Amino acid sequence: MFILGQLFSSLALLVSMIFNVIYFLLVVRIILSWFAVDSYNEIVQILYRITEPILAPFRRLPLRFGAIDFSPIIAFILIAFLRNFFVGILTQLAYKFG
């Protein structure tokens, strides 16, 4: 049972790290949107390919007021909820089996 607890604990850490990387990439994309960047730059294209599937569902909602797009804020809130939910469940399982 101890090994199972360690597995859930490690999985919780991995899930948390993945969500943190998603946060970081979204922040970088938001900051880049404030500047004139070369959209043909390979790094920018990779960043857009990774973050666009996350932001696309929120862009369909009427969350744009003037030049301000609030879809990243809603995405952040949902990602925070999902991270806390999944990491919480995995942590509880780690305590139960550890």
N, C-alpha and C positions, 0 to 999 in steps of 0.2 A: 504493500500500500504506500510505503514511503516513496518509492520510485514514481508511482502515479501522481502523488502530490508534487514532486519535483517537476514532472512533465507538465502539469497544469500551470505551475508557477513560471516555468520557462516559456510556455506558450503565452501566458498573460504578458510577460515582458516583451516578447516578440510582437504581439498584437499592438501593444502600446507604442513600441518603436516604429512600427509601420504607420500608425496614425500620426505620430510626431513628424515623420518624413512627409506625409501628405500635408500637414499643417505648414511645414517649411516651404514646400513647393508652391502652395497656394499663396503664401505671403510673398514669395519671390515674384510670382506672376502678377499679383496685385501691384507691387512696387514697379515692375516693368511696364505696367499699363499706364503709369503716370508719365512715362518718358517716351520719346520717339525712338523705338528700337527697330533694328533690322529684322523684319519678320522672316527673312530668308536665312537667317543665322541658324545653324544646325542645332545649337544648344537651345535657342528660343523655340524652335519647332518641336524638339523633344519635350520641353517643358509644357508646351501647349497640348501635345498629344497625350501627356500624362494627366494634366489637370482638366482638360475640356470635358471628358466623360463625367467628371465629378460636378462641374459647373453647369453643364448643358441642361439637365432637368430643371434646375432653378431658373435658368434664363427663359424658360417657357412661361414662367409665372410673371405677372405684371409687377416686377420689383425694381424697375428703372424709373427714377424721378429726375427728369432733366438729363444732365450728363452723368448723374451718379447711379451706379449699378449696385444694388444691395444684395444681389444673388450670392456674392462671396461671403457676406455676413451670415446669411441663412445657412449656407454650406458649412461654415465654421461651427454654428450652433448644432447642426445635425451631426457633424463629425464628432464634436465633443460629447454629445449624448451617446452616440454609438460606441465611442471609445470607452466611456465610463461604464456602459452597459456590458460590453463584452469582457473588458478587463475585470470588472466586478464579478461577473459570473465565474470567470476562470480563476480568480483569486479565491473565491469562496470554495470552489472545487479543490483548489490546492490545499486550503486549510482543512477541508473535510477529509481528504485522503492523505494529508501529510502528517 
